[in-house]
Amino acid sequence: MKSMTGYGRQVKVFENKNITVEIKALNSKQADINTRIPPAYRCVEIEINNLLKSRLERGKIDCFITVSFLKGNAKIDINENLFKTYYSQLKQLTAEVGADDKYLTEYLLKRDDISQTEEDSLSEEEKAVLLACVNEAVNELDSFRLQEGAALKEDFKKRVDLIETLSAEVAPFEQNRVPQIKDKLLSRLEELRLTEIDSSRLEQELIYYLEKLDITEERTRLAQHIKYFRQTIEAEESIGKKMGFITQEMGREINTLGSKSNDAQMQQIVVKMKDELEKIKEQLANVL
C-alpha cells in the first residue's frame, strides 16, 4: 500500500551542467501534473508528463527541473530590442506607481523570450541523462510513498480491529434486547386495556416488528466487509478507491445497527464505531 504523498530529488552532471530534478506529490483524485522546466527541455515535456503519469498514477504532482553551469560562463543570446522595450515601459510604470525597480533587470533576464543559452537544441545524450534523472527522482518519491503507506496500513489495522471488537460488544445486548422490547410492548397493550385482541394476529405483528429490529444480518455483513478490508490493504496495487467503497459499505451497516439498536448503551458503542470509521476515511484520502 502506498501513500500519495512523497518527495524525490536527484542531481546529474552532463558536460558542464548540473541537472536537478525535484518532484513532490500530494493527494488528489486524479493525476494533476504540473511541470516547470527550462526552455531547452520543452521538447521532452510531454514525454516527462507521460512518464510521471504512468509511474505515479495519481496525485497532485509538481516537477521542477533546473540547470546550472559548473564551469565557465555559458553564452547567452539576449534579445536586445525586446529587452530595451520591456525595460523602458516597466521603468516608466514603476515610476508612475512608486514601485521599487531594483530587481527589474534580474527579472527581465529570467524571461525566456529575452535570453536563451547558446544551446537551443537538445542532444540525445543529454535527453537520456535528463530522463534518467527524472526516473531516479520518481524512484526516491516512490520509496517515500511506500514508507508513508506502511504507516497508514498499521493505523488502518488498529482502527478496523477496534471496530470489530466494538461489534462483538453488541452481541450481549442482543440476547436481552428483543425479550425486553417484547415485554415492553405487551405491557403497553395491557395499559391500554383492550378487551378484544386477536392473539394470533398480535403474535404475527410482534414477530414482524422484532424481526425488523434484529441486527444479526448487519453484524454478519459488517464482519465480511472487515475481512475484505484486511485482505485489500495487503494488496500491492493501487487500492485507495477500492478501500473507499469498502468503508462506504461498512458505514452503511454501522448506521443500520444504530437505527435498530433501540438501546442507549448499544448506541454509544455504535457512535464509537462511527468515530473510528471516520478516522479511516480521513486517512484514505491520502492512499494511492
Secondary structure as GFF3:
##gff-version 3
##sequence-region A 1 288
A	DSSP	beta_strand	6	14	.	.	.	ID=ss1
A	DSSP	beta_strand	17	26	.	.	.	ID=ss2
A	DSSP	beta_strand	31	36	.	.	.	ID=ss3
A	DSSP	three_ten_helix	39	44	.	.	.	ID=ss4
A	DSSP	alpha_helix	45	56	.	.	.	ID=ss5
A	DSSP	beta_strand	59	69	.	.	.	ID=ss6
A	DSSP	beta_strand	76	78	.	.	.	ID=ss7
A	DSSP	alpha_helix	80	97	.	.	.	ID=ss8
A	DSSP	alpha_helix	104	109	.	.	.	ID=ss9
A	DSSP	beta_strand	115	117	.	.	.	ID=ss10
A	DSSP	alpha_helix	124	192	.	.	.	ID=ss11
A	DSSP	alpha_helix	199	213	.	.	.	ID=ss12
A	DSSP	alpha_helix	216	233	.	.	.	ID=ss13
A	DSSP	alpha_helix	240	261	.	.	.	ID=ss14
A	DSSP	alpha_helix	264	284	.	.	.	ID=ss15
###
